[in-house]
Amino acid sequence: MLRKYFSIIIPLLILVSISASAQADASDYLKAAINATEQKQYTRAIALCDAAINKSNTYSAAYFHRGYNKLLIKDYEGAIVDFTVCLDLSPDNLWAYLYRGHANQKAGNSWSATRDFNSARKIDSIETLAFMTANMFRSSLGK
C-alpha cells in the first residue's frame, strides 16, 4: 500500500520541481531582458523575453516586457498583441492597459486606446491621469 503512494508521490514531486525550475529559468531570462532594455538593446530584450515565454508561456511579466520593448521599437501591433496576452493572464495589470492604450493610440486605433485608458482609470485613476499627462507632454515635445 505504501509503495503505491510512493509511486504516485515521487513523480508528482519531480513534476513540481521541474515546473519551479522552469519558472526560475524564465525569471532569469526576464532579468536579463530588463538589463538589455536599460542598455537600450531592445531587440535583444525581445529575444530574451521570447526565451522566458518559451520556458513558461503563462509568465505575464515576460509578455508585458516584450510588449514594452516592441513599443519602444515602434512595433505597435506586436506590442498590442503582447499586452493583450499579459492582460489575459493578469486582468488587473494597470500598466498593461496603459501601455496597450498608448500602443493603440500610436497605431491609430483611437477607440481601442480610449477603452484601454478607461479600463486603467477604473483600476487607478490618479496613476492613469499621470501617465496620460506625461505622454501628452512628451508628444508636445515631439518625442
N, C-alpha and C positions, 0 to 999 in steps of 0.2 A: 504494500500500500504506500509506504513512504517513498519507495523507488518511483512509483507512478507520479507522485507530486514533484519529485526532483526532476523527472523527465519533462515536466511542463514548466517548472520554475526556472531552471537553468537556461533554456533557450529564450525565455521571456526576459531574463536579466541581461543576456547578451544583446538582445534586440534593443532594450532600453539604453544600454551602454553605447551601442553603435549610433543610436539617434542623438544622444547627448554629444557624442564626439563629432557628428556631422554638424550640429548646431555650433559647437565651439569653432570648428573649422570655418564655418560661414561667417562667424563674427570676426575671425582673424582677417578674412578677406575684406570685410566691411571696414575694419580699422585701417587697413592698407589703402582702401579706396578713399577714405576720408583724408588720409595723409596726401594722396595723389591730388585730390581736389584742392587742398590747401596750397599745393605747389603748382596749381593751375594746369595739371596734367589730366584734363577732363576725359579724353578717350581712354587713357589708362585706368582712370577711376571707373569708367563704364565697364571695361573688361573685368576689373576686379569685382564689381557688383554682379556681373554675369556669373563669375565663379562662385560667389556666395549664394546666388539663386540656384545654381546647379547643385550645390550641396544641400540647400534647404529651400524648396520652392514656396514655402509659406513664411519666409522671413521678410516681413513687411518693410523693415528698415532698409533692406537692400533694394527693394523696388523704389522706395522713396528716394534714396540717394542716387540710384541710377537715373530716375526721372529728373532729379535736380541737375545732374551733370548734363543730361540731354537738353535741358532748358538752357544751360549755360552755353552749349554749342549751337543753339537755335534749332534743335530738332524738336519742334513744338509738338508734332503729332506723336513722336516716340515718348516724349515726356508725359503727355496726356494719358497714353496707354499705361505707363508705369505708375503714375499717380492713381489711376483708376484701380489697378490691381492692389496697390497699397491700401486704398480705401475699402476695397472688398475684404481685405484681411483685417483692417483696423478702421472700422467705420467712424470712429470719433477722432481721427487724426486731423487736428486743426490745420497743421502745416501742409498736409497733402491737399486739402481743399484750397488753401490759399495759393499754393504753387500751381495746382491744376487750373485754378481760375486765371492766374497770371499767364500760363501757357495757352489757355483758351483765348484770352484777350490778345496775345501776340499772334495767334493763328487766325484771328478774325472771327472767332466764334463768340460773339458778344453775349448771346442768350445763355450759352453754357457757362461763360465766365460769371455772369450775374447769378446764376443758380449756385455755382460753387461759392462765391463770396457770401451769398445769403446763408448757405449751409454752414460756412465758417462762422458767420455772425451769430448763429444760434448756439455755437459752442463757446465762443469768447468774443463778444462784440468789441471790446477795447483793443485787443490784440489785432483783430481784423481791421479796425479803423487805422491803427498804427501802420500795419502792413500796406494798406491801400494808399495812405498818405505818403509813405516813403516811396512807393512805386510811382505815384504821380509826380513827386519831386524829382526822382531820377529821370522820368520821361521828359520833364520840362528842361532838364539839363542835356537832353539828347543821348542819354546812356541806355 
